[in-house]
């Protein structure tokens, strides 16, 4: 079982675009910051563009910019744009319904986890890219940000 880093990487990318809001950034430049392959970044940017979080322009002066102001893009917007599955996923094999636990575990857990999922989404909805950007500047403590 693996965890997805798409949400964290997409947040990193959008924060970079907020920091350099006066210019278009290439997928190569964004990949440099994330320290990953540009193909990974381009795949994420496609999802972010479909969610109207980034704009793109082709050509020698092309690149990516935020489609909206950073204070209107929430972490929930990003999460919903790039994550395919619920935070808690059931196993692909159905449990054995001849076992009492197996027969009832998925509906019971589904009901018990719903408030946790909603709380997570509500929290993500309360934080914007502008706030992430601001927190990075505060954490950098005056160091120049290289993007």
C-alpha positions as CSV (number, residue, x, y, z in Angstrom):
1,X,0.0,0.0,0.0
2,X,1.4,3.3,-0.9
3,X,0.7,6.9,0.0
4,X,0.2,9.7,-2.5
5,X,2.4,12.8,-2.5
6,X,0.4,14.6,-5.2
7,X,-1.3,16.9,-2.8
8,X,1.9,18.0,-1.2
9,X,3.7,18.4,-4.5
10,X,0.8,20.4,-6.0
11,X,0.8,22.7,-3.0
12,X,4.6,23.2,-3.4
13,X,4.0,24.0,-7.1
14,X,1.2,26.5,-6.5
15,X,3.2,28.2,-3.7
16,X,6.0,28.6,-6.1
17,X,3.6,30.2,-8.6
18,X,2.4,32.5,-5.8
19,X,5.9,33.5,-4.9
20,X,6.8,34.3,-8.5
21,X,3.4,35.7,-9.5
22,X,5.0,38.3,-11.8
23,X,6.4,35.7,-14.1
24,X,5.5,32.4,-15.9
25,X,7.3,29.4,-14.6
26,X,8.2,26.3,-16.7
27,X,7.6,22.8,-15.6
28,X,11.4,22.4,-15.6
29,X,11.8,25.2,-13.2
30,X,9.0,23.9,-10.9
31,X,10.5,20.4,-11.1
32,X,13.8,21.8,-10.0
33,X,12.3,23.2,-6.8
34,X,10.4,20.0,-6.1
35,X,13.5,18.0,-7.0
36,X,11.6,15.7,-9.3
37,X,11.1,14.9,-13.0
38,X,9.3,17.6,-15.0
39,X,7.0,14.9,-16.3
40,X,5.6,14.5,-12.8
41,X,5.0,18.2,-12.6
42,X,3.4,18.4,-16.0
43,X,0.9,15.7,-15.0
44,X,0.0,17.6,-11.8
45,X,-0.3,20.8,-13.7
46,X,-2.7,19.2,-16.1
47,X,-5.0,18.4,-13.2
48,X,-4.5,21.8,-11.7
49,X,-5.4,23.4,-15.0
50,X,-8.6,21.3,-15.3
51,X,-9.6,22.6,-11.8
52,X,-9.0,26.2,-13.0
53,X,-6.1,26.7,-10.5
54,X,-3.4,27.4,-13.0
55,X,-3.2,28.9,-16.5
56,X,-0.7,27.9,-19.1
57,X,0.8,29.5,-22.2
58,X,2.9,27.7,-24.8
59,X,5.9,28.9,-26.6
60,X,9.2,30.6,-25.7
61,X,7.5,33.0,-23.3
62,X,5.2,30.4,-22.0
63,X,4.9,28.7,-18.7
64,X,2.4,28.5,-15.8
65,X,0.8,31.1,-13.6
66,X,-2.0,31.0,-11.0
67,X,-5.4,31.2,-12.5
68,X,-6.8,32.9,-9.3
69,X,-5.5,35.1,-6.6
70,X,-3.5,33.1,-3.9
71,X,-6.0,34.1,-1.2
72,X,-8.8,32.4,-3.1
73,X,-7.1,29.0,-3.6
74,X,-7.6,26.7,-0.6
75,X,-5.7,23.6,0.2
76,X,-9.0,21.8,-0.2
77,X,-9.2,23.0,-3.8
78,X,-5.8,21.5,-4.4
79,X,-6.6,18.3,-2.7
80,X,-9.7,17.8,-4.7
81,X,-7.9,18.6,-7.9
82,X,-5.1,16.1,-7.6
83,X,-6.2,13.3,-5.3
84,X,-8.2,10.5,-6.9
85,X,-9.2,8.6,-3.8
86,X,-10.7,9.1,-0.3
87,X,-8.1,9.5,2.4
88,X,-9.1,6.2,3.8
89,X,-9.5,3.5,1.2
90,X,-10.9,0.0,1.6
91,X,-8.9,-2.9,0.3
92,X,-9.7,-3.9,-3.3
93,X,-10.6,-7.4,-2.2
94,X,-14.0,-7.7,-0.5
95,X,-13.7,-9.0,3.1
96,X,-14.9,-12.5,3.7
97,X,-18.6,-12.2,4.6
98,X,-18.6,-15.5,6.3
99,X,-16.6,-13.7,9.1
100,X,-18.6,-11.4,11.3
101,X,-15.9,-8.8,11.3
102,X,-15.4,-9.2,7.5
103,X,-19.1,-8.8,6.9
104,X,-19.5,-5.6,8.9
105,X,-16.1,-3.8,8.9
106,X,-16.5,-1.7,5.8
107,X,-19.9,-0.1,6.6
108,X,-19.0,0.4,10.2
109,X,-15.6,2.0,9.4
110,X,-17.2,4.1,6.6
111,X,-19.6,5.6,9.1
112,X,-16.9,6.1,11.8
113,X,-14.4,7.7,9.4
114,X,-16.8,10.1,7.8
115,X,-16.5,12.8,10.5
116,X,-12.7,12.6,10.4
117,X,-12.7,13.0,6.6
118,X,-15.1,16.0,6.9
119,X,-12.9,17.6,9.6
120,X,-9.9,17.2,7.4
121,X,-11.7,18.8,4.4
122,X,-12.9,21.6,6.6
123,X,-9.4,22.3,7.8
124,X,-8.0,22.2,4.3
125,X,-10.8,24.6,3.3
126,X,-9.6,27.1,5.9
127,X,-6.0,27.5,4.6
128,X,-5.1,29.3,1.4
129,X,-2.0,29.4,-0.8
130,X,-1.5,33.0,0.3
131,X,-1.2,31.7,3.9
132,X,1.3,29.0,2.9
133,X,3.3,31.6,1.0
134,X,3.3,33.9,4.0
135,X,4.3,31.1,6.4
136,X,7.3,30.2,4.1
137,X,8.5,33.8,4.2
138,X,8.2,33.8,8.0
139,X,10.0,30.5,8.2
140,X,12.8,31.6,5.8
141,X,13.5,34.4,8.4
142,X,14.8,36.9,5.9
143,X,16.7,34.4,3.7
144,X,16.1,35.2,0.0
145,X,13.7,32.6,-1.5
146,X,15.1,30.9,-4.5
147,X,12.4,29.6,-6.8
